[in-house]
Amino acid sequence: MSLLDIIKGRRSIREFKKKEIPEEVIDKLIDAIIWAPSAGNLQSRFFYFVFDLLTKKKLVRAALDQEFIASAPLSIVGCCDYRISQRYGNRGKELYTIQDVAVSIQNLMLTAYEQGLGSAWVGAFREEDVREILNIPPHLRPVVIVPIGYPNEEPLPPNRVSRDKAIKIV
């Protein structure tokens, strides 16, 4: 499968099979995160890999009752690491850290799909609740939850805007 095939084939998955993810696949997901580019190569991101069912159920409540978070064998919480602001100031804190997490999650989701896994980007959650559930320190900010597992659904491709509405050649 080419990279473009992976990009076009990946879907948001919210129904998962009750099947564990092998350790060697988890290692690939970790590598995908770690090898993502970052602002100034400061790698201003941190990730919680949540396998514990009780913790995932607490995340469901924090995420406005999105039950599929607990049904996935793994849910990952991506956090910005605000220590970057020492080098890049406010722009680093408010933008670069989020970009660092986002590009890492993109790598993660594409690698997951390549490995036969499904995932979904969850941004709707009560941040302070997630912080408390995972005992997240003050220099980290949770910005995304990504449930991952073997898909138990095959969503159709979503519509995309036309090229002329998305791109301007200069």
N, C-alpha and C positions, 0 to 999 in steps of 0.2 A: 504494500500500500504506500503510495507517495504521500508526502507531507500535505500536499493540497487535498488529496483524497481524505486524509484524516481530518483536516480542518473542515471540509465540507460535510463529512459524515458524522461528526460529533453532534450529539443532541443532549439537551437537558433531560436527565432521567430522574424520576421521582418514585419509581417502583423497582424494588430490588429483590433478587432471589436470596434465600437464606443460605448463602454459600460464603465461606470465609475466603479472604484474599491471601494467597500464598506469600510467605516472607520474601521470596525473591522478587515478587511484583511490588511489594511495599518498598523494597530497596530501590527499585527503578523509579517509583514515585518520589522518593526522597531525593534521588539524584536529579530528577527533573526540576525540583524546587531549587536545589542548591546551585545548579548550573545556569539558572536564569540570569540574564543581565540585570545590573542595578546601577543606580546613580552613583557615579564616582567609585564604583565597585565597593561601596560601603556595606552592601547587603543588609539594608535596614529593614529586615523582616524576621519574623519568628513564627513557628507553626506548632500547634498542638494536634497530635494524632490521637483521636479519642476512639477507643475500642470498647470501653466500659459502657454497658447498656444503661445503667442507672444515670451516669453522667450524660449520655446522649438524650435520655428522657428529660433531664433538666434543661438541656439545650433546646429541646422541642418547645418547652414552655417559654423559654426566653425568646424563641424565634416565632412567637405568635402562633403556636400550635401547628407548626409544619411537621407533621408526623413522620414524613419520609426520612427526616434526619436520624431518627432512632432506628428505622428499619434497615438502614444501610449498615454493613458490617464495620465501616470506618467513616467517621466524620472528622474533617480537618478544619481547625479554626486558624485563619491567617491573621497575623497581627503586624501592624506597623511598629517599628522600633524607633522611637523619637530621639534616640541619642544622635541620629544623623544631624539634627538641627545645630549641633555644635559646629559643623562644617558649612552647612548650607542655609542656616537661619530659617526664617519662617517658610520660605518656598520649599526647602527641604522637608520640613516637618509636615506641612499641609498638602504637599503634592508628591514629592519624590518618594516618600515612604509608601504612599498609597500605590504609586506606579510600581515600586519594587514588589509589593505584595501581588498586584494584579498580573504582572508578567510571570511571576512564579506560579500563580494559579493557572494561567493559560498553559504554561509548560506542563503542569500537573494534569490538567484536564485532557490535553492532547495525548500525553503518555498513557493516561488511564484508558482512553478510548483505544489506543493502539494495542493495549493489553487485554482488550475485551471487556473493560469495565465502563460503567456509566457514572456520571456525576452531574451535579447541578450547582450553580452559583446561588447562594442564599445571602442576601444583603439585608433582609428585613428581620431585625432582631433587636432586643433591648440590650444595648451595649453593656450597661452596668451589671445586668444580670449575668451575662456571659463572663464578664470580668470576675464576678464573685464565684461563679460555678467552678472556674478553672484556676482561681486564685492568681490572676494575672497581675504582675507588678505594674506600677504606675508608668514606667517608661514604654510599655507596650500598649497598643490600642487594637482591640479586635475589630476587623473590618469585613470579614467574610467567613461564612461557614460553608464547607463543601462536603456533602455526603457522597460517598463513593462505594460502589458495589457492582455486582453483576446485574445487568439490566433485566427487568421482568416486563418490559414494554418496548415498543418500537415506534417512537413518535415520528410523524411525517416531518419533512424539512419545513422550517418556517419561511415565510416570505422575506425577501430582502429588498431593500431599496434599489432602484436602478443605478447604474454606474454614473449617469449624468447628475443624479441627485446627491451622490456621495463623493464624487471626485471632480476636481477642477484641475486641468492640466495648465501649468503656467510656463 
